[in-house]
Amino acid sequence: MKSEVILEIKDLHASIEGKEILKGVSININEGEKIAIMGPNGSGKSTLASIIMGHPAYKITKGSIHYKGENITEIPPEERARKGIFLSFQYPQEIPGVTTTNLLRQAIKSKGAEIKITDYKKILKECAKMLKLDESFLSRNINEGFSGGEKKRSEIFQMAVLKPSMAILDETDSGLDIDALKIVADGVNTLKKSMPSMTFIIITHYQRLLNYVVPDKVFILENGKIKHSGGPELAQKLEEKGYSWIQEEFYDEKNEEIIEGC
């Protein structure tokens, strides 16, 4: 059975404070896929994640975003979250005085779902067990005093409880050592196994996360545009050659087009 397109981005142009960042991004992502978006610093990867989530600081000047067939280009981030889009931040913020348990209960309520406290606690314990997370973690304030690895595991846990249709992981591997990286990757894989229809967009600089969470497709974003796409082998090519070959190949193609035009 053919998968449905869950996210369709058409010719997306976007800017912040008058500076154009995205210069015509077009991507189709099917339900249940694991997609990697890679690119050098300043290429627009995190901007793309923020815009999909509806960050108000960015201005879309052209193009559109369709999620499950609905145009969400203009709707606010909280509505996108209620529709099932989740963003895992590159640098999760501390929220003193708010526990993970309270945050997630309010998030569930905001979707209009009523849940008994006994059922809710059962869900929390099941998700903690699935992700091999100590239950004491649940009573701690959001990210307060957490290590980098704990912050990222906390967000994977939030995904497990909220069960979004699509999760965007914005440089989840940033600042993690190899042990923490493996723990986070194991959490993502466990979550994917328990919810096969869940779609993941993994934004990263490096191949190393993709050694543990193998993507179905890889897109290379450079200078605000998608320059290449392919399978997992494309990430391996980046690991071997770096990002310089993207520019070289792009300009070679451009020169060939000019020659052919003459």
N, C-alpha and C positions, 0 to 999 in steps of 0.2 A: 504493500500500500504506500502510495506516494505521500511524503510529509507535506504538511501545510506550511506556507511561508508565515513565520511569526513576526518577522521584522523586515520592513522594506524601506530603505533609505534612498531617496531619489535626488541626485544632483544637489547635495547639501552644501550650501555656502554659509559660513558663520564667522562672526567677528566679536571681539571684545574691546571696548574702549576705542573703537574705530580701527583696530588692527584686524585684518582678515586672517583667520587661522585655517578654516576649512575652505577648500577651493573647488568643490565639486565632487563630493564623496557619494558614491552609489554602491550599496551592498544589499543583497537579499540573503536572509538567514532563515533556515527551515527549523520548525519545531523539533526539539530534541538534539540539535546539533551542538557540538563543542567547537567554537570558533576562536582562533587566536588572531589578534590584531597586534602586529609588531611594527617597530619603527624607531629611528633615532630620537634623541631628545629634541623637543620642539617641533615634532612632526605633526602633532595634533591629536595624538591618541587619547590623552586624558580629557581634552576638549570634547572629543567625540562622545566619550562616556558621559560627561556632564550634560551635554546637549540632549542625548537620548533620554536622560533622567529629567531634563527640563530645568536645568540651572538658570535662574533669571539673569545672571550677569552676562550671558552670551546672547547675541542677537543673530537670529537666522535671517539672512538677507535674500536667500533663494533656496528652493527645494522643499522637500517634505519628509516627514517620518510617519510611516504607517505601522501600527502594532495590531496584530490580529485583524487586519483589514480596516482598522479605524485610523483616521488621520489624527494623530496626537500632537502635531507640530505646535499647537497653541495652548494646550492644556497644562495646568500647573503640575509641579512634581508630585504633590501629595495625591493627585488623581492618578497619575501614572503608577505610583506605588500601589494604590488600591486595585489597579487593573492587573497587577502581578509583575511589575518590574522592580528589581532589587539592585542597588548599587553598593558594592563593597569598596570602601574608600582606600586610597593609597596611604593616607595618614589618618586613621580613625581618631576622633577626638574623645577626650575624657569628659564624662558627664557626672560630676560629683553629686551625690545624693539620690541618684537614680539607679536602681538595680536592673540587671538584665531581665529578671522576672517581671518587674513592673513595666519596663519599656515594651516588652513583647506582648504583654496582656493588653496594653493600651493600643498597640498597633493592630492587634486582632479585632479589638472593639471598633477601631476606626473604619474597618471594612464592613461594619454592620453585623458582625457575627457575635452571637451570644454564646458564652461557654461557661460551664460550671467550673468552680475553682478546683474541684477534685479531678475533673477531666483535664483541665489545663495543667495541673501539676503532673499528671500522668504523662501528658505529651512531652513536657519538659524533661522528665526523667528518661523517657524512651529515646528522645533525641540526644541527650547527654550520653546515654549508654551506647547508642549507635556510633557516636563520634569519639568514644572513649574519653569523655570529659568528666572530671570529678564534679559531683553535684554541688560542692561548696562554691564552685565557680558561679552558680546562679544567683547567690546572695550578694555577690560583690557589685560595687558600683561600676557603671559602664566604663571600661578601659582604665579605671583609676588604679595606678600602680602596676598596670599590666606590662609585661614584656612585649616586644614586637610580635613574637609568635603567638602570644596569648590574645593580643588584639585581633589578629587575623583569624584565629580559631573561634573567637567570639562571634565574628561576623559569619563564619561558616555555620555556627550553631544557630544564629538568628535566621539564616536561610532555611535551615532544617525545620525550624518551628513555623515560620511564615509560609513556607512552600510556594515561593513565587514561580510564575511560569518561565521567567527569564531572569538570569542573574548576570550582572556585569561585574567582573573582578578587575578593578583598576590597579594594576601593578601590585597584586597581592604578594608577590615574591620580594618586593622592595624591603631591604634591610634585614632579611631573614638569613640565618645561617642554614647549612645544609640539613641539619636535624629538624629545625623548625619548618623548613620548606617541605620536607617529606611528610611531616605531620599534617600540614595544611593540605597538601596534595592528596593525602589519604582521605582527609575529610571530604574534599570535593568529589573524589571517586566513589566514596561510600554514599554520599548524597545522590550522585548521579545514578548509582545502581538501584537505590531505593525509589527514585523518581525518574524513570527513563525518559519521560516526555519533557523534562526540564531542560531548558536551553541555557548554555553558558557562553558568554563572550569574555574571553581572557585577554586582557591587555598587558603586554609585557615587553621589556627590552630584550630579554635573554631567552635562549633555548632551554636553560636548565629546568624551569618549571614544566616545560612541555615534554621533558623526559619522563615525567611522572603523571601528568595529565595530558594524554595524547589527543591533539585536536583532530577534527574531521577536515577542517579547512584552515588555511593560513592566509591572511591578507597583510600586505606590507604597505603601510601608510608613510609617505615621505613628502614633506613640504605641502601638507594639506590635501594630498590626493592619494588614491589607491594606485600604486605603481605596479604591483604584482599580486597574484593570488595562486594558490596551489594547495597541495597536500602537506602532511607533516614534514616531508623531505625539504620543503622550502625553508622551514625554520632551521633545519640542519645546515643548509647552504649558507644561511646568515651566520651561523656559528663558525663556519669554516672561513668565510670570505669577508665578514663584516658588512656594513651598510654601504660602503663606498661603491660596490659593484652595481647597486641599484641606480645610482646617478650615472655611472659609466654606460650601463645598458640603456638607460632612458635616453641619454644624449645620442647614443649610437642609433637607436631607433628613430629619433627625431631627424638626425642627419640623413638617414636612408629615405625618410619620407620627403625631405627637401629635394634630394637627388631625383627620386622618382617623379616628383612634381615638375622638375625641369624637363 
